[in-house]
Amino acid sequence: MILSVLTATILATPNFPAVVAAWSSGPSPDCTVCHRGAPMRGTVTTPFGAALRERGLMASDEATLTTALENLQGVDSDGDGANDRDELRDGGDPNQASTTAGPPLPQYGCSTAPGQALWSLLILSLTLPRRARGHR
Amino acid sequence: MKASSLSAALCALAITSSGTAQAYGFMLRHDYTSCAQCHVDPSGGSVLTAYGRAQGELILRTRYGVAADEPGKVAGFLFGLFELPEEVLLGGDVRVAVLGGSSLTKPRAFPMQADVVAAVKSGKLTFSGSLGLGSAATTPAKLVGDRVQLISRHHWVGYAPDEDQSFMLRLGRMPLPFGVRLPEHTAWARASTRTDTNTSQQHGVSLAYSGERVRGELMGVVGNLQLSPLEYRERGYSGFLELTPNTWATFGVSSLVTHAQRDLQDPERAVFRHAHGIFGRLAPWRPLVLSLEADVTHVSRSGLGGDLGGVGLLHADLELTQGLHLVALGEVSVPSFRQVSSGVGVGGWAGAWWFFAPHADVRVDFITRREPDGALHYSLLGQLHFYL
């Protein structure tokens, strides 16, 4: 029950992706559309994120996000000819022109970091033989 | 300051104040100069040993006039509800916070921490891990999930050749050994050096030593393996060495150098991070424990170079009566010594902290910061913490 309450409270924090999705009429974008690295303070440095900050975006403040998006009409952060809103509506990335290969974006989690699984296997391989000896 | 910017500052603080596994440096007043007696991690924090749990019950919390020589079952996991094998150590932290600005018109309650931690000892091996619920603020520790995440802050296996575990070789994800580990883990000294025990853990191999007069840890960092692609992972080292000339004073040095092929802030560039500094802890009078740290930092990006900067803090813990503490912290951040006139941050915390019952404490802090860019933030932070 405690976990359910905590989960519900976590969900009550500002939801920027949903606000961006409502603005663009497209799918909910990934955090990396604005953040480089962890989605926390100081990492809103993508071209799209920087454009929002220039228009008054403040951390965790939905009102400033709404205002910034309203002032973003026609902006094309990656200069590929398609404005940011249209790219987000189509599920694209407003930070990367489709013809331009930019640096890969950082991702977190097991599914995106195969090294994590290898690391876990290594730890298991170290502990299992010891456990086996302990049972003899 | 506009209400919106104040709100944003508070939220940012809340995000960066997410829970952490704490180590209580103020236990120096009880002549505990090292961490390994009470924690499975030789450098402190997270899973408590049985001895650590006992001290939590006997000398950490308010006793209300009822002295005790033995901690009793209540010190155990879940108040001793379950009898665990000696080799199994379980624990956990649930921390709820309330954060508000000066007007306190819109205080916000949110979970800071919901972690379960465990350690299993098998002969000379120790395995320790944590699982918890997190949000976007804990993304570097994410295993799966998006808005609500399953996170693991640490998971490692350790080998201690001696029974007293004075040496421990560890492999896995763990906090970077650097400087003083304070409950105020968002201090600039932790943020600037990326050694915050909330989510700055990385994978690597470390060797720790905990002796009577010396303790230290040196870690070879291979990066956060929960981050990909690998160009973003930092490689390097981090470590500290602390000398204990007597039971009321310790002095140490820390050093950290890492390199990543891509900087998280600027993926087009490689980055070197340096942090080197000194720290110390003093208990000149039993109720008072002072901790201090001063570090120089240098972040150098390929093609851009970098500036030499610095961070420092002075922390004071005054225990008025057993379990009731007054806490103060002053800090300074200088992003660039070359441009001191254009940006020096100063900050201060003042709070009261009460370990009012077994496994429970409550804390209230007034926090103010003037950021290096001149922005002024202030807030009132309340925390209610239970450990399992």
HADDOCK unambig.tbl for C-alpha pairs under 7 A between the chains (distance, minus, plus):
assign (segid A and resid 6 and name CA) (segid B and resid 111 and name CA) 6.11 0.50 0.50
assign (segid A and resid 7 and name CA) (segid B and resid 148 and name CA) 6.81 0.50 0.50
assign (segid A and resid 9 and name CA) (segid B and resid 110 and name CA) 6.06 0.50 0.50
assign (segid A and resid 9 and name CA) (segid B and resid 111 and name CA) 6.92 0.50 0.50
assign (segid A and resid 10 and name CA) (segid B and resid 110 and name CA) 6.84 0.50 0.50
assign (segid A and resid 10 and name CA) (segid B and resid 111 and name CA) 6.89 0.50 0.50
assign (segid A and resid 10 and name CA) (segid B and resid 135 and name CA) 6.66 0.50 0.50
assign (segid A and resid 10 and name CA) (segid B and resid 148 and name CA) 6.85 0.50 0.50
assign (segid A and resid 11 and name CA) (segid B and resid 147 and name CA) 7.00 0.50 0.50
assign (segid A and resid 36 and name CA) (segid B and resid 264 and name CA) 5.78 0.50 0.50
assign (segid A and resid 36 and name CA) (segid B and resid 265 and name CA) 5.95 0.50 0.50
assign (segid A and resid 37 and name CA) (segid B and resid 264 and name CA) 5.22 0.50 0.50
assign (segid A and resid 38 and name CA) (segid B and resid 139 and name CA) 5.63 0.50 0.50
assign (segid A and resid 38 and name CA) (segid B and resid 140 and name CA) 6.05 0.50 0.50
assign (segid A and resid 39 and name CA) (segid B and resid 136 and name CA) 5.85 0.50 0.50
assign (segid A and resid 39 and name CA) (segid B and resid 137 and name CA) 6.44 0.50 0.50
assign (segid A and resid 40 and name CA) (segid B and resid 137 and name CA) 5.70 0.50 0.50
assign (segid A and resid 41 and name CA) (segid B and resid 12 and name CA) 6.21 0.50 0.50
assign (segid A and resid 43 and name CA) (segid B and resid 265 and name CA) 6.34 0.50 0.50
assign (segid A and resid 45 and name CA) (segid B and resid 265 and name CA) 6.80 0.50 0.50
assign (segid A and resid 58 and name CA) (segid B and resid 5 and name CA) 6.63 0.50 0.50
assign (segid A and resid 58 and name CA) (segid B and resid 8 and name CA) 5.60 0.50 0.50
assign (segid A and resid 59 and name CA) (segid B and resid 8 and name CA) 4.95 0.50 0.50
assign (segid A and resid 59 and name CA) (segid B and resid 11 and name CA) 6.85 0.50 0.50
assign (segid A and resid 59 and name CA) (segid B and resid 12 and name CA) 6.05 0.50 0.50
assign (segid A and resid 60 and name CA) (segid B and resid 8 and name CA) 5.77 0.50 0.50
assign (segid A and resid 60 and name CA) (segid B and resid 11 and name CA) 5.90 0.50 0.50
assign (segid A and resid 60 and name CA) (segid B and resid 12 and name CA) 6.97 0.50 0.50
assign (segid A and resid 61 and name CA) (segid B and resid 4 and name CA) 6.97 0.50 0.50
assign (segid A and resid 61 and name CA) (segid B and resid 8 and name CA) 5.65 0.50 0.50
assign (segid A and resid 103 and name CA) (segid B and resid 267 and name CA) 6.42 0.50 0.50
assign (segid A and resid 103 and name CA) (segid B and resid 268 and name CA) 6.66 0.50 0.50
assign (segid A and resid 106 and name CA) (segid B and resid 227 and name CA) 6.76 0.50 0.50
assign (segid A and resid 106 and name CA) (segid B and resid 228 and name CA) 5.67 0.50 0.50
assign (segid A and resid 106 and name CA) (segid B and resid 229 and name CA) 6.23 0.50 0.50
assign (segid A and resid 106 and name CA) (segid B and resid 232 and name CA) 6.99 0.50 0.50
assign (segid A and resid 107 and name CA) (segid B and resid 227 and name CA) 5.71 0.50 0.50
assign (segid A and resid 107 and name CA) (segid B and resid 228 and name CA) 5.29 0.50 0.50
assign (segid A and resid 108 and name CA) (segid B and resid 139 and name CA) 6.68 0.50 0.50
assign (segid A and resid 108 and name CA) (segid B and resid 140 and name CA) 6.37 0.50 0.50
assign (segid A and resid 108 and name CA) (segid B and resid 142 and name CA) 6.30 0.50 0.50
assign (segid A and resid 108 and name CA) (segid B and resid 226 and name CA) 5.45 0.50 0.50
assign (segid A and resid 108 and name CA) (segid B and resid 227 and name CA) 4.55 0.50 0.50
assign (segid A and resid 108 and name CA) (segid B and resid 228 and name CA) 6.33 0.50 0.50
assign (segid A and resid 109 and name CA) (segid B and resid 142 and name CA) 5.02 0.50 0.50
assign (segid A and resid 109 and name CA) (segid B and resid 143 and name CA) 4.32 0.50 0.50
assign (segid A and resid 109 and name CA) (segid B and resid 144 and name CA) 5.44 0.50 0.50
assign (segid A and resid 109 and name CA) (segid B and resid 226 and name CA) 5.08 0.50 0.50
assign (segid A and resid 109 and name CA) (segid B and resid 227 and name CA) 6.58 0.50 0.50
assign (segid A and resid 110 and name CA) (segid B and resid 143 and name CA) 5.08 0.50 0.50
assign (segid A and resid 110 and name CA) (segid B and resid 144 and name CA) 6.46 0.50 0.50
assign (segid A and resid 110 and name CA) (segid B and resid 226 and name CA) 5.97 0.50 0.50
assign (segid A and resid 112 and name CA) (segid B and resid 228 and name CA) 6.17 0.50 0.50
assign (segid A and resid 113 and name CA) (segid B and resid 225 and name CA) 6.34 0.50 0.50
assign (segid A and resid 113 and name CA) (segid B and resid 226 and name CA) 5.45 0.50 0.50
assign (segid A and resid 113 and name CA) (segid B and resid 227 and name CA) 5.87 0.50 0.50
assign (segid A and resid 113 and name CA) (segid B and resid 228 and name CA) 5.20 0.50 0.50
assign (segid A and resid 115 and name CA) (segid B and resid 225 and name CA) 5.70 0.50 0.50
assign (segid A and resid 116 and name CA) (segid B and resid 225 and name CA) 5.06 0.50 0.50
assign (segid A and resid 116 and name CA) (segid B and resid 226 and name CA) 5.81 0.50 0.50
assign (segid A and resid 123 and name CA) (segid B and resid 157 and name CA) 6.43 0.50 0.50
